Amino acid sequence: MRSKLTRVVIPVLLTVFFTTIGIMVYFENFRDISPLSVQSAPDLQVKGLDVESEIILPTLQPSVSVKAPISRSIYIGFWTQGFFDFKSNTLHPEALTSLELKIGKKAAIAHYYRGWEWLDSSILLSEFETISSYGWRPMISVNPYFFEKCNANGKSLYASIAVGNCDEFLKNAGRNLSQYKKPFFLRFAWEMNIESMEWSIQKTGSTSSDFILAWRRMHDFFEKEGVKNVLWVFAPDVGNTEYGNIYPGDNYVDWVGLDGYNWGTTQSWSRWQSFNEVFSNAYSAITLAAPNKPLMISEINSTDQGGSKVSWYTDALQTQISRNFPKISAVVFYNEDRSARENVNWLIDTSIESLKAFKDGTSNPIYKSSI
């Protein structure tokens, strides 16, 4: 009887023993597995722009950080001829909807130009509301100048603004814009670094310090008056890249921009340039001056004189912007025929082939139609 019991019990006990040992060894090997966690992206608080996150997956020690695929967004926008009639001061949204139909892409940003004396006018608010009703975010470019509400009093343009000669106007402009409750881009004194511009720092006889103080004074007035949805865009030209000397500072700027064109052979001083040739130096300089700010190409296009516009669009949209310039978060095309005034045609559809190249390039889902 004892012999039979021994033959039955001992194998069972051995099975239990070795099973227990196996389980202990298994858990011992995996005791250092990292827990599932979500780690925020670098602490980058950007007004008007979302920041992605990084996921750390469970792994054996040492833990291995694996980035989840990040969907990059590049918001696309346009200034197009006819969108605003400067003679009648009338907005024409149909000009932009017509362009959208041509390119097969909806715009995220509707860009237009206004004299800064309109900043305190309720008409501007109506224009913003109209733009917003089409699903576009307004971007207004305003250049400063002297007028009855902003006097020189013996000083240069930016010095006058900086010392308070235009304070009442700035206060009223801020009060007016505070009534618009949706985000809008304000591109103040764009291309201020080109001497030929009437409002440039050089041509107005101002200093870099005058410009910075004027920008900050305007910003502070808007803030005091409760303008909470403005996105300040500092947008120099690609030509003079000493941006650090005129940058108003991170507390006064929400986005940085760059204006650049391939003029081809349309001017006596110009030659054909690729996107990389136009923007690479300026891109390095602006991202050095403001490394934590989102970047837009705030004016851009190419002529068809001196090279292939089709190849230019293909390279710019399918390779350069999307792959080689990772900090670009918006691109705003300038679509206008300037042949009569500047001997250059910036229209996207100068040919059937150029239009197709543009459509093909912007069909990439990385180019977003809403912001």
JOPEWO-V51905 format. One record per pair of residues at least 12 apart in sequence whose C-alpha atoms are under 7 Angstrom apart, sorted by the first residue. I is the first residue (numbers start at 0). J is the second residue. If there is no record, write none. Layout:
((I & J) (I & J))
//
This chain:
((31 & 59) (31 & 60) (32 & 57) (32 & 58) (32 & 59) (32 & 60) (33 & 57) (33 & 58) (33 & 59) (33 & 62) (34 & 57) (35 & 55) (35 & 56) (35 & 57) (36 & 54) (36 & 55) (37 & 53) (37 & 54) (37 & 55) (38 & 52) (38 & 53) (38 & 54) (39 & 52) (39 & 53) (40 & 52) (40 & 53) (43 & 291) (45 & 292) (46 & 253) (51 & 69) (53 & 66) (53 & 67) (54 & 66) (54 & 67) (71 & 365) (72 & 328) (72 & 365) (72 & 366) (72 & 367) (73 & 327) (73 & 328) (73 & 329) (73 & 330) (73 & 365) (73 & 366) (73 & 367) (74 & 107) (74 & 328) (74 & 329) (74 & 330) (74 & 366) (74 & 367) (74 & 368) (74 & 369) (74 & 370) (75 & 106) (75 & 107) (75 & 108) (75 & 329) (75 & 330) (75 & 331) (75 & 366) (75 & 367) (75 & 368) (76 & 106) (76 & 107) (76 & 108) (76 & 109) (76 & 110) (76 & 330) (76 & 331) (76 & 332) (77 & 106) (77 & 108) (77 & 109) (77 & 110) (77 & 331) (77 & 332) (77 & 333) (77 & 334) (78 & 109) (78 & 110) (78 & 111) (78 & 332) (78 & 333) (78 & 334) (79 & 94) (79 & 95) (79 & 333) (79 & 334) (79 & 335) (80 & 334) (80 & 335) (81 & 94) (82 & 94) (82 & 95) (83 & 111) (90 & 126) (102 & 354) (102 & 358) (103 & 358) (105 & 368) (106 & 135) (106 & 368) (107 & 135) (107 & 136) (107 & 367) (107 & 368) (107 & 369) (107 & 370) (108 & 135) (108 & 136) (108 & 137) (108 & 138) (109 & 135) (109 & 136) (109 & 137) (109 & 138) (110 & 137) (110 & 138) (110 & 139) (111 & 138) (111 & 139) (111 & 140) (112 & 139) (112 & 140) (112 & 141) (113 & 139) (113 & 140) (113 & 141) (114 & 141) (114 & 142) (115 & 141) (115 & 142) (115 & 143) (118 & 172) (119 & 171) (119 & 172) (119 & 175) (120 & 175) (121 & 175) (124 & 179) (136 & 183) (137 & 183) (137 & 184) (138 & 183) (138 & 184) (138 & 185) (139 & 184) (139 & 185) (139 & 186) (140 & 185) (140 & 186) (140 & 187) (141 & 186) (141 & 187) (141 & 188) (142 & 187) (142 & 188) (142 & 189) (142 & 198) (143 & 188) (143 & 198) (144 & 156) (144 & 198) (148 & 165) (148 & 168) (149 & 164) (149 & 165) (150 & 164) (150 & 165) (155 & 203) (155 & 204) (155 & 205) (156 & 203) (156 & 205) (157 & 205) (157 & 209) (157 & 210) (157 & 213) (158 & 205) (158 & 209) (158 & 213) (160 & 213) (161 & 209) (161 & 212) (161 & 213) (161 & 216) (169 & 217) (169 & 220) (170 & 220) (170 & 221) (170 & 224) (173 & 220) (173 & 221) (173 & 224) (173 & 226) (174 & 224) (176 & 226) (177 & 224) (177 & 225) (177 & 226) (177 & 227) (180 & 228) (181 & 228) (182 & 228) (182 & 229) (182 & 230) (183 & 228) (183 & 229) (183 & 230) (184 & 229) (184 & 230) (184 & 231) (184 & 232) (185 & 229) (185 & 230) (185 & 231) (185 & 232) (186 & 231) (186 & 232) (186 & 233) (186 & 234) (187 & 232) (189 & 234) (189 & 235) (190 & 234) (190 & 235) (190 & 236) (191 & 235) (192 & 235) (192 & 236) (192 & 239) (193 & 236) (207 & 244) (207 & 245) (211 & 245) (211 & 246) (211 & 247) (214 & 247) (215 & 247) (215 & 251) (218 & 251) (230 & 253) (230 & 254) (231 & 252) (231 & 253) (231 & 254) (232 & 252) (232 & 253) (232 & 254) (232 & 255) (232 & 256) (233 & 252) (233 & 254) (233 & 255) (233 & 256) (234 & 255) (234 & 256) (234 & 257) (234 & 258) (234 & 297) (235 & 256) (235 & 257) (235 & 258) (236 & 257) (236 & 258) (236 & 259) (237 & 257) (237 & 258) (237 & 259) (237 & 278) (237 & 281) (240 & 281) (240 & 284) (242 & 284) (242 & 285) (242 & 288) (243 & 288) (253 & 292) (254 & 292) (254 & 293) (254 & 294) (255 & 292) (255 & 293) (255 & 294) (255 & 295) (256 & 294) (256 & 295) (256 & 296) (256 & 297) (257 & 295) (257 & 296) (257 & 297) (257 & 298) (258 & 296) (258 & 297) (258 & 298) (258 & 299) (259 & 277) (259 & 278) (259 & 298) (259 & 299) (260 & 277) (260 & 299) (260 & 300) (260 & 301) (261 & 273) (261 & 277) (261 & 300) (261 & 301) (261 & 302) (262 & 301) (262 & 302) (263 & 302) (263 & 304) (263 & 305) (264 & 304) (264 & 305) (265 & 304) (265 & 342) (265 & 343) (271 & 305) (271 & 306) (273 & 311) (274 & 315) (275 & 319) (293 & 326) (293 & 327) (293 & 328) (294 & 326) (294 & 327) (294 & 328) (294 & 329) (295 & 327) (295 & 328) (295 & 329) (295 & 330) (296 & 329) (296 & 330) (296 & 331) (297 & 330) (297 & 331) (298 & 331) (298 & 332) (298 & 333) (299 & 331) (299 & 332) (299 & 333) (300 & 332) (300 & 333) (300 & 345) (301 & 345) (302 & 343) (302 & 344) (302 & 345) (308 & 353) (309 & 352) (309 & 353) (309 & 356) (312 & 356) (312 & 357) (313 & 356) (313 & 360) (316 & 360) (316 & 361) (317 & 360) (333 & 345) (334 & 346) (334 & 347))
//
